[in-house]
Amino acid sequence: MKFPTIKDVAEDLRNINANVEGECDVRLQVLDNGAYYVRCGDPSYDPSHEGYWGASIVPGVVNGNISRFDARSMARELIEQVKDMYCQSR
């Protein structure tokens, strides 16, 4: 099983952070083939519920200012959640 890198997931989280108003639910989805997606918003709109998941909340733009957060740390946590879910499924 191939997992995404912290760098790649952190970049996706930063993009979400810069483009949403207020806080936003985010989910990391990793499929068996190694493909991954960072989903944001209401999870009921996710196009797929396959694979292994991690979840958190990204701060967004507040009063016109991008909220600061540790994207690398959040990416690491999401990947660890995915790995835990993968291990539990085996």
Buried (B, 14 or more C-beta within 10 A) or exposed (E): EEBBEBEEBBBBBBBBBEEBEEEBBBBBBBBEEEEBBBBBEEEEEBEEEEBBBBBBEBBBBEEEEBBEBEBBEBBBBBBEBBBEBBEEEE
